[in-house]
Amino acid sequence: MSTTPTTPAAEFAGRTALVTGGASGIGLAVARLLATAGAAVVVADYDEESARKAAAQLESTGARAAAVRMDVTDPASVEAGVRFTVETFGALHLAVNNAGIAGPSAPTGAYPVEDWDRVVATNLSGVFYSMRHELPAIVAAGGGAIVNMSSILGTNGFAGSPAYVAAKHGVVGLTKSAALEYAAQNVRIIAVGPGFIDTPLLRNADPQAREHLISLHPAGRLGTAEEVAELTVFLLSEKASFIHGSYHLVDGGYSAP
């Protein structure tokens, strides 16, 4: 199932947005919707070629867009990406910290230490490094908003995914703390928690495993990247101006039972 973007075309005119993990999936859907709404968008991704293709796709629609390679596990790479954004479009107003990885499935007592370090470095430290450099730029621009992409597993457990679950819970806590610190400086920081989303990875998964994941959602289906993008872009907009530090689920009822 897909949705039709509903954001007014000029809502983000004059604003610049940085989207990490923006070359595919939820990140790309967010970048498209922001561009449709008038923002200049920097697509940041570890895969530079895919980021360039995504930015070119946005530019082909008449949007202002650019691409930058960013490794969110490397603070220097993140700093360079934020600096590139400001130098390219003059300021940074909006950020979506979406880059993340899943990691292997294993019980906590047997979870490989190197995979724990890799997942936490990307999914939690990467959000911290991103905000560490985004926040001064957004404050300097007069304010704006950040959405950190957590997960439904930022509020629930999931057997076999200790690193992912711990990191996504951490993103929620980090979001709340930063929101308290920056509300008075006209910066809103919010977390979004998607349920399982219909991506190519899940489309190609074992049919039985896919059906199990679908069964966890009372809505009877997986979510779409566009549905997550709609919520994310709303939270970045002035319509959400009184929303600070909260955690918003888009999960087909996963967390309701």
RAVENNOR-V788104 format. One record per pair of residues at least 12 apart in sequence whose C-alpha atoms are under 7 Angstrom apart, sorted by sequence separation. I is the first residue (numbers start at 1). J is the second residue. D is the distance in whole Angstrom. If there is no record, write none. Layout:
i=<I	I>
j=<J	J>
d=<D	D>
This chain:
i=<19	43	55	103	153	68	154	155	175	52	153	154	175	51	103	175	51	151	101	150	154	172	23	48	22	48	101	150	17	22	23	47	100	101	150	228	16	17	18	19	20	21	22	35	40	41	42	43	44	45	46	100	15	16	17	18	19	20	21	40	41	42	43	44	45	46	198	12	13	14	15	16	17	18	19	20	40	41	42	43	44	45	46	197	198	11	12	13	18	32	44	196	197	198	9	10	11	12	23	196	197	5	9	10	23	35	195	197	223	8	9	22	223	7	97	23	219	194	218	219	217	218	217	218	217	216	154	150	151	152	143	144	145	146	147	148	149	150	151	152	42	120	124	143	144	145	146	147	148	149	150	151	152	119	123	124	143	144	145	146	147	148	149	151	92	93	119	123	147	92	124	139	116	120	124	73	93	73	92	72	91	93	94	95	96	97	98	78	82	93	94	95	96	97	98	73	78	82	93	94	95	96	97	107	108	73	107	72	75	79	106	108	190	193	105	106	189	190	191	192	193	194	195	105	188	189	190	191	192	193	194	195	72	190	191	192	193	194	195	72	195	102	179	179	176	175	176	27	16	16	17	172	16	17	18	19	20	16	17	18	19	20	21	15	16	17	18	19	20	21	19	20	147	146	145	152	152	25	29	29	26	30	34	25	29	26	26	30	2	1	3	2	3>
j=<31	55	67	115	165	81	168	169	189	67	168	169	190	67	119	191	68	168	119	168	172	191	43	68	43	69	122	171	39	44	45	69	122	123	172	250	39	40	41	42	43	44	45	58	63	64	65	66	67	68	69	123	39	40	41	42	43	44	45	64	65	66	67	68	69	70	222	37	38	39	40	41	42	43	44	45	65	66	67	68	69	70	71	222	223	37	38	39	44	58	70	222	223	224	36	37	38	39	50	223	224	33	37	38	51	63	223	225	251	37	38	51	252	37	127	54	252	228	252	253	252	253	253	254	254	254	193	191	192	193	185	186	187	188	189	190	191	192	193	194	85	163	167	186	187	188	189	190	191	192	193	194	195	163	167	168	187	188	189	190	191	192	193	195	137	138	164	168	192	138	170	185	163	167	171	121	141	122	141	122	141	143	144	145	146	147	148	129	133	144	145	146	147	148	149	125	130	134	145	146	147	148	149	159	160	126	160	126	129	133	160	162	244	247	160	161	244	245	246	247	248	249	250	161	244	245	246	247	248	249	250	251	129	247	248	249	250	251	252	130	254	164	244	245	245	245	246	98	89	91	92	247	92	93	94	95	96	93	94	95	96	97	98	93	94	95	96	97	98	99	98	99	232	236	236	249	251	199	225	226	225	229	233	225	229	228	229	233	224	224	226	226	227>
d=<7	6	6	6	5	6	4	6	6	5	6	4	6	5	6	6	7	6	6	5	7	6	6	6	5	5	7	6	6	6	6	7	6	7	7	7	6	6	6	6	7	6	6	7	7	6	6	6	6	7	5	5	5	5	5	5	5	5	5	5	5	5	5	5	5	5	5	6	4	6	6	6	6	6	6	6	6	7	5	6	6	5	5	5	6	5	5	5	7	7	6	6	4	5	6	5	6	5	6	6	5	7	4	5	5	6	7	6	7	6	6	7	7	6	6	6	5	7	6	6	5	5	6	6	5	6	7	6	7	5	7	6	5	6	6	6	6	6	4	5	6	6	5	5	5	5	5	5	5	5	5	5	5	6	6	7	5	6	6	6	5	6	6	6	6	5	6	7	7	5	6	7	5	5	6	6	6	5	6	6	6	6	6	7	6	6	6	7	7	5	5	5	5	5	5	7	6	6	7	6	6	6	6	7	7	5	5	5	6	6	4	6	6	7	5	7	6	5	6	6	6	6	6	6	5	5	5	5	5	4	5	4	7	6	6	6	6	5	7	7	7	6	6	5	5	6	7	6	7	7	6	7	5	6	6	6	6	5	4	5	5	5	5	6	6	5	6	6	5	4	7	5	7	7	6	7	7	7	6	6	5	5	7	6	6	7	7	7	6	7	6	6	7>
